[in-house]
Amino acid sequence: MLRSAFFIRLISIITLLHVYIGVRLISDLPVGAPYKWLGGLLLVVSVFLIPLGMAARTIKKQPLSDLLAWIGYLAIGLFSSLLVLTVLRDILLLLYVVNRLRGIASTPYDFISVSALCVPALAVLLTLLGVYYARRNAPVKIIDVPIPGLAAALHGFKIVQITDIHIGPTIKRGYVEKIVATVNGLKADLIAVTGDVVDGTVPRLAADAQPLGALSARHGTFFVTGNHEYYSGADEWIVEFRRLGFRVLMNEHVVVNHDGAHAVVAGVTDFNAGNVDPAHMSSPEKAIQGAPRDIPFRLLLAHQPRSAAAASEAGFTLQLSGHTHGGQFLPWMFFIRFQQPFVHGLGKLNDLWVYTSRGTGYWGPPIRLAAPSEVTLLRLVADQPAV
């Protein structure tokens, strides 16, 4: 009942926003009436495609489900660009009106008509660019992290982080195989998988996730759950990831011996996991309990950057997170910072370094704009005091 009510409200909001786009653009288009009718029809079709794409995962029949998801997610991406550009156009028109009232300028008809045509043209172009950047093989991003008191043997220690792959309707086995090839080519000492690997159940996606079992690093592959694992059957996926050879860290740690130097590698369940399963309540403090106190480097894998406050209090040195996607595409990168303390890149909270990846895949619309995906190579370097 609650889900149905939410879906009805969502469709209502989507419909109203489409009406806004239509009202603000169609009458101003410098085209004949048949093309204006076509534009209105396409907006009506979009109203139906968006919720259909969102609900596609509930359809068991394949490949129909994936096809509908592709169409619906592309419609979401195009609609998002249309909406943002329409709002920007209205802001410019408002400025023209204000200036006209002040006697500074007038609002030329050419600008009104040409800008109305530019909005859908730019929206289509941005969508195509976004698809290209989302579907390409994620590039490698190299980050050096200065660690005070780092043991000499750990200088240059290589951690490869992948996160937020979101294997599902539009990300399949071939996409995953490219990620694995990139990661294995980096010859990591340790691989960190920081959640949101899947968007679907084990029976539906096990074959597409299978290539992850080929990930190879000297000290192995470590995994923590993200919020999307809990939407997809976390317990079943934890069993599957262990079968693939991952070391799943559930508010726990291990001690890694690297050429005689030691490092604590800990992991927590997703920040909100306790809301789904109280037994999975996230706790950096619990994850570090019992760790040797004489080991200065303590790594925490935590899906959401919001774990940083508790991680800092627990005495961790470096936290690796994802979740944010860096906003993924306009305009969401401007809003994600209201939910998370770190959006992307290397930041610091007290003595804790926090690296937030933009993600290795994408979620929902197969679109990335101004927020590129990444496979992250983090190298530990000794933080030498200034002379």
N, C-alpha and C positions, 0 to 999 in steps of 0.2 A: 504493500500500500504506500509506504513512504517513498519507495523507489519510483513507483508510478507517478506520484505527486511531483517528485523532483523532475522526472522526465517531462511532464506536462509543462512545468514552469520553464524548464530549459528550452523547450520548443517554442514557447510563447516569447521568450526573450530573443531567440534566434529570429523568429518571424518579424518581430518589431524592428530589429536591427536591419533586416533585409528591406523592410518597408522604408526605413530611413534612407538607405542607400538608393533605393529606387526613386523616391521622391526628390532627393537632392541631385540625382544625376540624369535620369532618363529624359526629363523634359528639356534639359539644357543641351542634350547631345545634338551636334550639327549633322543629323542624318534624317532620312525620311521616316514616316510613320511605321512602315513594316519593320524596320530595324529597331525602332523603339519598342514595338510590341515583342520582338524577339528578345531584347534585353530584359524586359519584364518577365517573359517566360523563363529565361535562364535563372533569374533570381528565384522564381517560384520553385523550379527544379532543385536549386541549391538548398532551399528550406527543407525539402524532403531528403536530399542526399546526406546532409550532415548528420541528423540523428540515425539514419539508416547505417551509415558507416560506423557510428559509435556503438550501435547494437549488433554489429556484424559478428562479433565473437560469440554471441549466443546461438548463432546458426551453426549446426554441427556439420552440415553438408559441405564438403570441399570439392573443387576449389571455389565454390560460390561465395563462401564466407570471406575468404581472402580478397576476392575480386571486389566485393562490396565494400570491404574495409579500405582498399586502395582508392576506390572512387570517392568514398565518403571523406577520407582523410585529405585527399587532394582538394575536395570542395571546402573543407575547413581552412586549409592553407590559403586558398584563393580568396575566400570570404574575409579572412583576417586582414589580408593586404588591401582588399577593397574597402573595408571598414576604416582602417587607419588612414588610407589615402583620401577617402571621402571626408573624414574629420579634418585632415590637414588642409584640404581644399576649402572647406567651410571657414576655417580659421583665416585663411588668406582673403576670402571674400569678405569676411567680417572686418578685417583690417582696411580693405578698400572702402567699405561703407563708412567706417569711422573717419577715414581720411577725407571722404567726400563730404561728410557732415561738417568737417572742420574746414572745408574749402581747399584742401590740399590736392586732392586728386579725384578722379571719377572712376567708375567701374566699367571698363570697356567690355562691350558685348563679346568681342573676340576672345577675351580671357575667359569669360564664363563658359562659352561653348567649347573652346579648345581644351580647357582644363577638365571639363566633363568627359571629353574623349580620352584625355591622357590618363585619367584615373584607372579605367579598366585595362588600358594598354599596359600601363606600368605594373598593375597588379598581376597580369599574366606573365610579364617579364620577370618580376620578382619571384613568382611561384616557380617558374622554370629554373631560375638560378638557384633557388632554395633546394629544389629537388636534386640538382647536380651536386651541390655541396653536401647534402645529406647522404647521397648514395655513393659518393666516392669513397675509396679506402681511406680510413682515418689516418691523417699524418701523425708522425711522431713529434712530440713536444718534449724537449729536454730541459730539466730543471735541476739546478744544483742547490742543495739544502745545507747551509752551514750549521754544524752541530758542535756546540762547546764540549770539550772533553772527549771528543770522539776517539776511540781506540785506533791506533795506526792501521791495524788490519782491516778496519771498516771504512777507511778513507777510499772513496771510489766505489763503495758498495752500491750495486744497481738494483733498484726496485722498479719494476714495470707495473703500472696501474692501468687496469681497464675497468670500466664501470658503465652502467646505464646502457647496455647494449639493446635491451628490449626486444629480444627474439620474439616474434609474433607474426601478425598477419602480413607485414611487409618486409620483415627482416628474417631471412631464411638461411639455410645451411651454407650457401655460397658466400654470403656476406660474412658469416661467422668464420669460415675457412680463411678468408683474407685477413681477418683480425688475428687469428692464430698464427698465420705465417709472418705477419709483421712483428708480433710479440716474440716469437721464437727466434727471429733474426736479430733481436737485441741482446741475446745471451744474458738474460737477467740472472741475478743471484736469488731473487725472490719475486714472485708474481702476486700482486694484490688485486683481488676482484671485489669491488666494493658495492655490490648489490644491484638490484633492478636488471638482472640478466634476462629475465623472461617476462612475457605477458601472455600467459596461457598455461594450461595444465600440462603435467608430465606426459600423459598419453598423446596429447596433441603436438607437443613440441620437442619431445625427447630426441627424435631423429635430427632435428635442426640444431639442437644444442650439443650433439655428439662430438663435433670437432673440438670442443673445448677440452676434451679428454687428452688431446695431443699437446696441450700447453706444457712447456718444459722450462724449468729453472733449477738452478743448483740446489736450492733449499725448498723447492716445491711451490705449489699454488695455494694461496690462502683466500678464503671466501667469507664474507659476511652478508647477511640478508638485507635487502632493501624493502621499501614499502610495497613494491609491486610483487615481490615473492609472496607476500601475505594476501594479495588479491588472487593469487594463482595456485594456492595450495602449498604453503611454505614447508610443511612437514614432509610432503612427498618430494619436493624439490631438494630439500636438504639431503634426503636419502640418495637422490639421483646425483647430486653434485659430489657426494662422497664416493659414489660408484665411479664417477669420472676421474677420481683421484684428487679432488680438492680437499684441503684441510679446512673444515668448516669451524669457525670460531664463534661460539655462542656465549658471550660474556666470559671469555676465558683467554688464556695466553699459553704460549710455548716459548722456550728459550732456544735460540738458534746459535750454534757454534760455527763461526766463520774464521777459519785459519787461527784458532785459538782465542779469538775475541768473541764476546757474547753480546747478543741483542735480544731484547724482549719483544715478541710480536704478539699483539693482543687484538681481539676483535669483539665488537658488540653487535647485538641484534639491532634492527632498525629503531630509530628514535621513538616511533609510535607503535612498535610491535606489541607492547603491553596492552594496548587498546583492543587488539585482536585476540591475543593469547597471553593471559597474565604470566604464564610460565616463561614467556619470552621477553619480559620487561627488560629494557636496555639499561645497562649499568657499567660504565667505565670503571667505577670503583671495584665492582666485583671482578671485572676482567683482569685487573692488576693484582688482586689479592694473592699473596704467596709468592710473588715474583722476587727474585734476589735483589736486595737493595743496593748491592755494589755494582749493578749494571746500569751505566748512565743513559744508554740509548734505549728508549722505550717507544715503540711504534704502535699506534692504534688505528685499526681499520674501522671506520664508522660511516655508514651510508650518508647520513645527513650532517652537514656542517654544524647543526644545532647541538651536536654532542660535545662541541669544543669546550663549553664552560665546565662541564663535569670532567672532561678529559684533562683540562688544565689543573683542576683541583686534585685529580688523582695522580698527577706528577708525570704525565706522558710528555715525550719530547717532540713527537711528530704525529699528526693525525692526517690520514688520507680519506677524503670524502668525495662524493659525487652529488647526485640527486638534482642539482639545480639546472643542469644542461647549459649553464651560462645564459639561460633565458630562451635558448634554441632559435628563436626568430622574433623579429619586431612584432609588437612592442613589449613582449613579456620580459625582456632583460631589465626593463625599468621597474618592474613590479616584484620580481623575485627577491630583491634585497629587503623587502618588507617582511619576508617570511624567514629568511636565512641570514646569519651574521656574515657569511662569506658567500660570494657568488661564483667566482672563479679565480684561479691562480693561487699564488703563495701569499699567505697572510700570517699574522701573528696575534696571539692572545696571551698576554703575560709572557711566560717562558715557552709556550707551546707554539710550534709551527703548525699551520693548517694549510694543506694543499687541497683545493677543490677543483676537480676535473670537470670540464664541460661535457664529458660523456663520450663514449666510443661509438654509440649508435644514435638513436633518436626515439622520441615517443610520439605517438599519434601521427600528425601530418609528416610525411617524409620530406621535411623542409628544414634547412638550417641557413640562417642569414645573420651575419655579424656575430656568430657564436659557433665557430668551427668545432667539429668533433676532434677527438685526440686519443692517441695511445701515448701515455705519459711515461717517460723514462726519468726517474728521480735518482740523482746521484748524491750520496752522502759525502760531504767534504768537511775536513777539520776546520773549525772556526778559529783562526789564528788571531790572537789579540794584537791590536794595533801597536806598532813600534813607535 
